[in-house]
Amino acid sequence: MYDRKHHHFSSPDLKKMQEVVINARTRIYIGSDEDPEEAKERYLSRMGVKP
């Protein structure tokens, strides 16, 4: 009667991304061609994020 769609979520391959350490507890992953310093600055500039 009702056919359910199967949800398929694929995670990005972390081997193809580079890790940026924000502080001891926080790490973010960005593309291999992006600038880590710029990504860190963008992350810290968001509202509510304390360095």
HTML snippet that shows the backbone in 3Dmol.js (N, CA, C, O; Angstrom):
<script src="https://3Dmol.org/build/3Dmol-min.js"></script>
<div id="view" style="width:600px;height:400px;position:relative"></div>
<script>
const pdb = `
ATOM      1  N   MET A   1       0.813  -1.175   0.000  1.00  0.00           N
ATOM      2  CA  MET A   1       0.000   0.000   0.000  1.00  0.00           C
ATOM      3  C   MET A   1       0.874   1.264   0.000  1.00  0.00           C
ATOM      4  O   MET A   1       0.777   2.087  -0.910  1.00  0.00           O
ATOM      5  N   TYR A   2       1.709   1.409   1.002  1.00  0.00           N
ATOM      6  CA  TYR A   2       2.629   2.535   1.053  1.00  0.00           C
ATOM      7  C   TYR A   2       4.050   2.014   0.893  1.00  0.00           C
ATOM      8  O   TYR A   2       4.494   1.138   1.635  1.00  0.00           O
ATOM      9  N   ASP A   3       4.728   2.547  -0.054  1.00  0.00           N
ATOM     10  CA  ASP A   3       6.129   2.179  -0.246  1.00  0.00           C
ATOM     11  C   ASP A   3       7.004   3.247   0.393  1.00  0.00           C
ATOM     12  O   ASP A   3       6.880   4.434   0.091  1.00  0.00           O
ATOM     13  N   ARG A   4       7.878   2.813   1.269  1.00  0.00           N
ATOM     14  CA  ARG A   4       8.788   3.750   1.918  1.00  0.00           C
ATOM     15  C   ARG A   4      10.082   3.835   1.125  1.00  0.00           C
ATOM     16  O   ARG A   4      10.608   2.836   0.634  1.00  0.00           O
ATOM     17  N   LYS A   5      10.564   5.036   1.020  1.00  0.00           N
ATOM     18  CA  LYS A   5      11.852   5.221   0.371  1.00  0.00           C
ATOM     19  C   LYS A   5      12.939   4.938   1.392  1.00  0.00           C
ATOM     20  O   LYS A   5      12.823   5.305   2.562  1.00  0.00           O
ATOM     21  N   HIS A   6      13.975   4.296   0.947  1.00  0.00           N
ATOM     22  CA  HIS A   6      15.115   4.047   1.810  1.00  0.00           C
ATOM     23  C   HIS A   6      16.015   5.270   1.768  1.00  0.00           C
ATOM     24  O   HIS A   6      16.410   5.732   0.697  1.00  0.00           O
ATOM     25  N   HIS A   7      16.329   5.782   2.932  1.00  0.00           N
ATOM     26  CA  HIS A   7      17.194   6.948   3.011  1.00  0.00           C
ATOM     27  C   HIS A   7      18.646   6.494   2.998  1.00  0.00           C
ATOM     28  O   HIS A   7      19.062   5.641   3.781  1.00  0.00           O
ATOM     29  N   HIS A   8      19.380   7.076   2.109  1.00  0.00           N
ATOM     30  CA  HIS A   8      20.787   6.733   1.993  1.00  0.00           C
ATOM     31  C   HIS A   8      21.594   8.014   2.171  1.00  0.00           C
ATOM     32  O   HIS A   8      21.538   8.916   1.336  1.00  0.00           O
ATOM     33  N   PHE A   9      22.335   8.081   3.253  1.00  0.00           N
ATOM     34  CA  PHE A   9      23.192   9.221   3.527  1.00  0.00           C
ATOM     35  C   PHE A   9      24.636   8.759   3.442  1.00  0.00           C
ATOM     36  O   PHE A   9      25.041   7.821   4.128  1.00  0.00           O
ATOM     37  N   SER A  10      25.392   9.413   2.610  1.00  0.00           N
ATOM     38  CA  SER A  10      26.794   9.036   2.493  1.00  0.00           C
ATOM     39  C   SER A  10      27.654  10.088   3.193  1.00  0.00           C
ATOM     40  O   SER A  10      27.467  11.291   3.010  1.00  0.00           O
ATOM     41  N   SER A  11      28.575   9.616   3.979  1.00  0.00           N
ATOM     42  CA  SER A  11      29.486  10.496   4.691  1.00  0.00           C
ATOM     43  C   SER A  11      30.668  10.834   3.795  1.00  0.00           C
ATOM     44  O   SER A  11      31.063  10.026   2.955  1.00  0.00           O
ATOM     45  N   PRO A  12      31.230  12.021   3.969  1.00  0.00           N
ATOM     46  CA  PRO A  12      32.414  12.344   3.166  1.00  0.00           C
ATOM     47  C   PRO A  12      33.606  11.490   3.591  1.00  0.00           C
ATOM     48  O   PRO A  12      33.702  11.076   4.747  1.00  0.00           O
ATOM     49  N   ASP A  13      34.493  11.237   2.669  1.00  0.00           N
ATOM     50  CA  ASP A  13      35.687  10.444   2.943  1.00  0.00           C
ATOM     51  C   ASP A  13      36.704  11.328   3.651  1.00  0.00           C
ATOM     52  O   ASP A  13      37.256  12.243   3.041  1.00  0.00           O
ATOM     53  N   LEU A  14      36.958  11.066   4.926  1.00  0.00           N
ATOM     54  CA  LEU A  14      37.863  11.899   5.712  1.00  0.00           C
ATOM     55  C   LEU A  14      39.316  11.758   5.266  1.00  0.00           C
ATOM     56  O   LEU A  14      40.144  12.614   5.580  1.00  0.00           O
ATOM     57  N   LYS A  15      39.630  10.697   4.544  1.00  0.00           N
ATOM     58  CA  LYS A  15      40.988  10.525   4.038  1.00  0.00           C
ATOM     59  C   LYS A  15      41.311  11.562   2.961  1.00  0.00           C
ATOM     60  O   LYS A  15      42.477  11.883   2.732  1.00  0.00           O
ATOM     61  N   LYS A  16      40.269  12.085   2.301  1.00  0.00           N
ATOM     62  CA  LYS A  16      40.460  13.080   1.256  1.00  0.00           C
ATOM     63  C   LYS A  16      40.368  14.504   1.802  1.00  0.00           C
ATOM     64  O   LYS A  16      40.490  15.467   1.044  1.00  0.00           O
ATOM     65  N   MET A  17      40.154  14.643   3.103  1.00  0.00           N
ATOM     66  CA  MET A  17      40.026  15.956   3.719  1.00  0.00           C
ATOM     67  C   MET A  17      41.175  16.175   4.692  1.00  0.00           C
ATOM     68  O   MET A  17      41.841  15.224   5.102  1.00  0.00           O
ATOM     69  N   GLN A  18      41.404  17.427   5.058  1.00  0.00           N
ATOM     70  CA  GLN A  18      42.459  17.715   6.021  1.00  0.00           C
ATOM     71  C   GLN A  18      41.835  18.195   7.325  1.00  0.00           C
ATOM     72  O   GLN A  18      40.817  18.887   7.330  1.00  0.00           O
ATOM     73  N   GLU A  19      42.459  17.816   8.411  1.00  0.00           N
ATOM     74  CA  GLU A  19      41.971  18.139   9.739  1.00  0.00           C
ATOM     75  C   GLU A  19      42.581  19.462  10.195  1.00  0.00           C
ATOM     76  O   GLU A  19      43.779  19.696  10.036  1.00  0.00           O
ATOM     77  N   VAL A  20      41.725  20.334  10.772  1.00  0.00           N
ATOM     78  CA  VAL A  20      42.185  21.602  11.317  1.00  0.00           C
ATOM     79  C   VAL A  20      41.881  21.575  12.807  1.00  0.00           C
ATOM     80  O   VAL A  20      40.731  21.393  13.207  1.00  0.00           O
ATOM     81  N   VAL A  21      42.912  21.757  13.629  1.00  0.00           N
ATOM     82  CA  VAL A  21      42.755  21.734  15.081  1.00  0.00           C
ATOM     83  C   VAL A  21      42.429  23.152  15.531  1.00  0.00           C
ATOM     84  O   VAL A  21      43.225  24.073  15.346  1.00  0.00           O
ATOM     85  N   ILE A  22      41.240  23.318  16.128  1.00  0.00           N
ATOM     86  CA  ILE A  22      40.816  24.619  16.634  1.00  0.00           C
ATOM     87  C   ILE A  22      41.341  24.812  18.047  1.00  0.00           C
ATOM     88  O   ILE A  22      41.981  25.822  18.341  1.00  0.00           O
ATOM     89  N   ASN A  23      41.077  23.856  18.917  1.00  0.00           N
ATOM     90  CA  ASN A  23      41.644  23.834  20.267  1.00  0.00           C
ATOM     91  C   ASN A  23      41.766  22.367  20.674  1.00  0.00           C
ATOM     92  O   ASN A  23      41.612  21.482  19.833  1.00  0.00           O
ATOM     93  N   ALA A  24      42.037  22.101  21.939  1.00  0.00           N
ATOM     94  CA  ALA A  24      42.286  20.726  22.385  1.00  0.00           C
ATOM     95  C   ALA A  24      41.075  19.812  22.178  1.00  0.00           C
ATOM     96  O   ALA A  24      41.234  18.604  22.002  1.00  0.00           O
ATOM     97  N   ARG A  25      39.876  20.379  22.197  1.00  0.00           N
ATOM     98  CA  ARG A  25      38.670  19.556  22.089  1.00  0.00           C
ATOM     99  C   ARG A  25      37.955  19.660  20.747  1.00  0.00           C
ATOM    100  O   ARG A  25      37.013  18.908  20.497  1.00  0.00           O
ATOM    101  N   THR A  26      38.380  20.571  19.883  1.00  0.00           N
ATOM    102  CA  THR A  26      37.640  20.847  18.655  1.00  0.00           C
ATOM    103  C   THR A  26      38.523  20.651  17.433  1.00  0.00           C
ATOM    104  O   THR A  26      39.628  21.187  17.346  1.00  0.00           O
ATOM    105  N   ARG A  27      38.008  19.873  16.499  1.00  0.00           N
ATOM    106  CA  ARG A  27      38.668  19.663  15.216  1.00  0.00           C
ATOM    107  C   ARG A  27      37.614  19.768  14.127  1.00  0.00           C
ATOM    108  O   ARG A  27      36.493  19.287  14.291  1.00  0.00           O
ATOM    109  N   ILE A  28      37.973  20.395  13.019  1.00  0.00           N
ATOM    110  CA  ILE A  28      37.069  20.461  11.880  1.00  0.00           C
ATOM    111  C   ILE A  28      37.801  19.876  10.679  1.00  0.00           C
ATOM    112  O   ILE A  28      39.030  19.813  10.655  1.00  0.00           O
ATOM    113  N   TYR A  29      37.040  19.455   9.698  1.00  0.00           N
ATOM    114  CA  TYR A  29      37.600  18.881   8.479  1.00  0.00           C
ATOM    115  C   TYR A  29      37.212  19.764   7.309  1.00  0.00           C
ATOM    116  O   TYR A  29      36.053  20.153   7.166  1.00  0.00           O
ATOM    117  N   ILE A  30      38.188  20.075   6.478  1.00  0.00           N
ATOM    118  CA  ILE A  30      37.965  20.910   5.303  1.00  0.00           C
ATOM    119  C   ILE A  30      38.518  20.182   4.087  1.00  0.00           C
ATOM    120  O   ILE A  30      39.218  19.177   4.211  1.00  0.00           O
ATOM    121  N   GLY A  31      38.198  20.700   2.926  1.00  0.00           N
ATOM    122  CA  GLY A  31      38.717  20.118   1.694  1.00  0.00           C
ATOM    123  C   GLY A  31      40.222  20.231   1.618  1.00  0.00           C
ATOM    124  O   GLY A  31      40.817  21.122   2.226  1.00  0.00           O
ATOM    125  N   SER A  32      40.828  19.346   0.888  1.00  0.00           N
ATOM    126  CA  SER A  32      42.295  19.315   0.824  1.00  0.00           C
ATOM    127  C   SER A  32      42.874  20.540   0.127  1.00  0.00           C
ATOM    128  O   SER A  32      44.057  20.837   0.294  1.00  0.00           O
ATOM    129  N   ASP A  33      42.065  21.258  -0.651  1.00  0.00           N
ATOM    130  CA  ASP A  33      42.571  22.425  -1.372  1.00  0.00           C
ATOM    131  C   ASP A  33      42.272  23.738  -0.660  1.00  0.00           C
ATOM    132  O   ASP A  33      42.605  24.800  -1.187  1.00  0.00           O
ATOM    133  N   GLU A  34      41.646  23.701   0.535  1.00  0.00           N
ATOM    134  CA  GLU A  34      41.305  24.918   1.264  1.00  0.00           C
ATOM    135  C   GLU A  34      42.418  25.317   2.232  1.00  0.00           C
ATOM    136  O   GLU A  34      43.259  24.498   2.602  1.00  0.00           O
ATOM    137  N   ASP A  35      42.408  26.588   2.634  1.00  0.00           N
ATOM    138  CA  ASP A  35      43.425  27.136   3.531  1.00  0.00           C
ATOM    139  C   ASP A  35      43.025  26.868   4.983  1.00  0.00           C
ATOM    140  O   ASP A  35      41.959  27.314   5.408  1.00  0.00           O
ATOM    141  N   PRO A  36      43.848  26.153   5.757  1.00  0.00           N
ATOM    142  CA  PRO A  36      43.497  25.829   7.145  1.00  0.00           C
ATOM    143  C   PRO A  36      43.381  27.052   8.047  1.00  0.00           C
ATOM    144  O   PRO A  36      42.515  27.090   8.921  1.00  0.00           O
ATOM    145  N   GLU A  37      44.245  28.060   7.848  1.00  0.00           N
ATOM    146  CA  GLU A  37      44.187  29.260   8.686  1.00  0.00           C
ATOM    147  C   GLU A  37      42.892  30.035   8.445  1.00  0.00           C
ATOM    148  O   GLU A  37      42.283  30.542   9.387  1.00  0.00           O
ATOM    149  N   GLU A  38      42.479  30.123   7.196  1.00  0.00           N
ATOM    150  CA  GLU A  38      41.237  30.826   6.871  1.00  0.00           C
ATOM    151  C   GLU A  38      40.029  30.085   7.440  1.00  0.00           C
ATOM    152  O   GLU A  38      39.093  30.709   7.938  1.00  0.00           O
ATOM    153  N   ALA A  39      40.050  28.762   7.368  1.00  0.00           N
ATOM    154  CA  ALA A  39      38.955  27.967   7.915  1.00  0.00           C
ATOM    155  C   ALA A  39      38.862  28.129   9.435  1.00  0.00           C
ATOM    156  O   ALA A  39      37.766  28.192   9.994  1.00  0.00           O
ATOM    157  N   LYS A  40      40.010  28.196  10.092  1.00  0.00           N
ATOM    158  CA  LYS A  40      40.035  28.385  11.540  1.00  0.00           C
ATOM    159  C   LYS A  40      39.483  29.759  11.913  1.00  0.00           C
ATOM    160  O   LYS A  40      38.720  29.885  12.870  1.00  0.00           O
ATOM    161  N   GLU A  41      39.868  30.784  11.157  1.00  0.00           N
ATOM    162  CA  GLU A  41      39.362  32.135  11.406  1.00  0.00           C
ATOM    163  C   GLU A  41      37.854  32.205  11.194  1.00  0.00           C
ATOM    164  O   GLU A  41      37.150  32.828  11.988  1.00  0.00           O
ATOM    165  N   ARG A  42      37.346  31.572  10.128  1.00  0.00           N
ATOM    166  CA  ARG A  42      35.895  31.560   9.878  1.00  0.00           C
ATOM    167  C   ARG A  42      35.156  30.853  11.000  1.00  0.00           C
ATOM    168  O   ARG A  42      34.088  31.303  11.417  1.00  0.00           O
ATOM    169  N   TYR A  43      35.709  29.755  11.492  1.00  0.00           N
ATOM    170  CA  TYR A  43      35.082  29.009  12.570  1.00  0.00           C
ATOM    171  C   TYR A  43      35.010  29.846  13.853  1.00  0.00           C
ATOM    172  O   TYR A  43      33.981  29.878  14.528  1.00  0.00           O
ATOM    173  N   LEU A  44      36.106  30.515  14.173  1.00  0.00           N
ATOM    174  CA  LEU A  44      36.166  31.313  15.399  1.00  0.00           C
ATOM    175  C   LEU A  44      35.350  32.595  15.299  1.00  0.00           C
ATOM    176  O   LEU A  44      34.962  33.148  16.329  1.00  0.00           O
ATOM    177  N   SER A  45      35.078  33.082  14.098  1.00  0.00           N
ATOM    178  CA  SER A  45      34.321  34.310  13.932  1.00  0.00           C
ATOM    179  C   SER A  45      32.808  34.106  14.068  1.00  0.00           C
ATOM    180  O   SER A  45      32.062  35.079  14.169  1.00  0.00           O
ATOM    181  N   ARG A  46      32.361  32.877  14.071  1.00  0.00           N
ATOM    182  CA  ARG A  46      30.929  32.611  14.210  1.00  0.00           C
ATOM    183  C   ARG A  46      30.429  33.055  15.582  1.00  0.00           C
ATOM    184  O   ARG A  46      31.188  33.071  16.551  1.00  0.00           O
ATOM    185  N   MET A  47      29.179  33.405  15.657  1.00  0.00           N
ATOM    186  CA  MET A  47      28.583  33.835  16.919  1.00  0.00           C
ATOM    187  C   MET A  47      28.571  32.689  17.925  1.00  0.00           C
ATOM    188  O   MET A  47      28.269  31.547  17.578  1.00  0.00           O
ATOM    189  N   GLY A  48      28.898  33.002  19.156  1.00  0.00           N
ATOM    190  CA  GLY A  48      28.824  32.013  20.224  1.00  0.00           C
ATOM    191  C   GLY A  48      30.042  31.134  20.381  1.00  0.00           C
ATOM    192  O   GLY A  48      30.072  30.299  21.285  1.00  0.00           O
ATOM    193  N   VAL A  49      31.038  31.284  19.548  1.00  0.00           N
ATOM    194  CA  VAL A  49      32.238  30.461  19.643  1.00  0.00           C
ATOM    195  C   VAL A  49      33.302  31.255  20.378  1.00  0.00           C
ATOM    196  O   VAL A  49      33.675  32.351  19.961  1.00  0.00           O
ATOM    197  N   LYS A  50      33.778  30.701  21.458  1.00  0.00           N
ATOM    198  CA  LYS A  50      34.823  31.359  22.254  1.00  0.00           C
ATOM    199  C   LYS A  50      36.147  30.637  22.028  1.00  0.00           C
ATOM    200  O   LYS A  50      36.191  29.410  22.107  1.00  0.00           O
ATOM    201  N   PRO A  51      37.233  31.370  21.747  1.00  0.00           N
ATOM    202  CA  PRO A  51      38.534  30.714  21.524  1.00  0.00           C
ATOM    203  C   PRO A  51      39.126  30.121  22.771  1.00  0.00           C
ATOM    204  O   PRO A  51      40.211  29.543  22.724  1.00  0.00           O
TER     205      PRO A  51
END
`;
const viewer = $3Dmol.createViewer("view");
viewer.addModel(pdb, "pdb");
viewer.setStyle({}, {cartoon: {color: "spectrum"}});
viewer.zoomTo();
viewer.render();
</script>
